[in-house]
């Protein structure tokens, strides 16, 4: 584990559970190339704050990197809706690009 992950995990263990902490922890796990460990933290981040478009974007990335493309596509779609509702156009555009890539890869796979 990295020092950042250790610090975030200690904060979580101390009862400081909120969207920003979960986002930061998920981001740290992604940065450490551990997307499967990032997923539950990013899921909690969007549970704490369903309008956190950056968390939806990272959740989609973590799910995709973990091999769960269907769930990643769903996260991106939810994130796009959230971002558009908030007026976060750049995040919506980025997630739309990632979602299209997944859709294209799923469409090219045999059933």
C-alpha positions in Angstrom: 0.0 0.0 0.0 1.0 3.6 -0.6 1.3 6.2 2.2 -1.8 7.9 0.8 -3.9 4.7 0.9 -2.7 4.0 4.4 -3.7 7.5 5.5 -7.1 7.3 3.8 -7.8 3.8 5.3 -6.9 5.1 8.8 -9.3 8.0 8.4 -12.0 5.6 7.2 -11.3 3.3 10.2 -11.6 6.3 12.5 -15.2 6.9 11.3 -14.6 9.7 8.8 -16.7 8.3 6.0 -17.8 10.8 3.3 -18.0 11.1 -0.5 -14.6 13.0 -0.7 -12.8 10.4 1.4 -14.2 7.5 -0.6 -13.4 9.3 -3.9 -9.8 9.9 -2.7 -9.4 6.4 -1.6 -10.8 5.0 -4.8 -8.5 7.3 -6.8 -5.5 6.2 -4.8 -6.3 2.5 -5.4 -6.7 3.3 -9.2 -3.3 5.1 -9.1 -1.8 2.0 -7.5 -3.2 -0.2 -10.3 -5.7 -1.9 -8.0 -9.0 -1.1 -9.7 -10.9 -3.9 -7.9 -10.1 -2.4 -4.6 -11.1 1.1 -5.9 -14.6 -0.1 -6.9 -16.3 -0.4 -3.5 -15.0 2.9 -2.4 -16.2 4.7 -5.5 -19.6 3.0 -5.2 -19.8 4.4 -1.6 -18.8 7.8 -2.9 -21.7 7.9 -5.3 -24.0 6.5 -2.5 -22.9 9.4 -0.3 -23.4 11.9 -3.1 -25.3 10.7 -6.1 -24.5 14.0 -7.9 -20.7 13.6 -7.7 -20.0 13.3 -11.4 -16.2 12.9 -10.9 -16.9 9.9 -8.7 -19.2 8.4 -11.4 -16.4 8.8 -14.0 -13.8 7.1 -11.8 -16.3 4.4 -10.9 -16.8 3.6 -14.6 -13.0 3.5 -15.1 -12.4 1.2 -12.1 -15.2 -1.1 -13.2 -13.9 -1.2 -16.7 -10.3 -1.9 -15.6 -11.6 -4.6 -13.3 -13.2 -6.3 -16.3 -16.8 -5.5 -15.5 -17.6 -3.7 -18.7 -21.4 -3.9 -18.4 -21.3 -2.3 -14.9 -18.8 0.3 -16.2 -21.2 1.2 -19.0 -24.0 1.6 -16.6 -21.9 3.8 -14.3 -20.9 6.0 -17.2 -24.5 6.3 -18.3 -25.6 7.3 -14.8 -22.6 9.7 -14.6 -23.5 11.3 -17.9 -27.1 12.0 -16.6 -25.7 13.4 -13.4 -23.2 15.6 -15.1 -25.7 16.9 -17.7 -28.1 17.7 -14.9 -25.4 19.6 -13.0 -24.2 21.4 -16.1 -20.8 19.6 -15.9 -20.5 19.4 -19.7 -16.9 18.3 -19.9 -17.4 15.4 -17.5 -20.4 14.3 -19.5 -18.5 14.5 -22.8 -15.6 12.5 -21.3 -17.9 9.8 -20.0 -19.8 9.6 -23.3 -16.5 8.9 -25.1 -15.6 6.1 -22.6 -19.2 4.7 -22.9 -19.0 4.6 -26.7 -15.7 2.7 -26.5 -17.3 0.1 -24.3 -20.4 -0.1 -26.5 -18.1 -0.6 -29.5 -16.1 -3.3 -27.9 -19.2 -5.1 -26.7 -20.7 -4.8 -30.1 -17.7 -6.4 -31.7 -17.7 -9.4 -29.3 -19.5 -12.6 -30.2 -22.6 -13.3 -28.0 
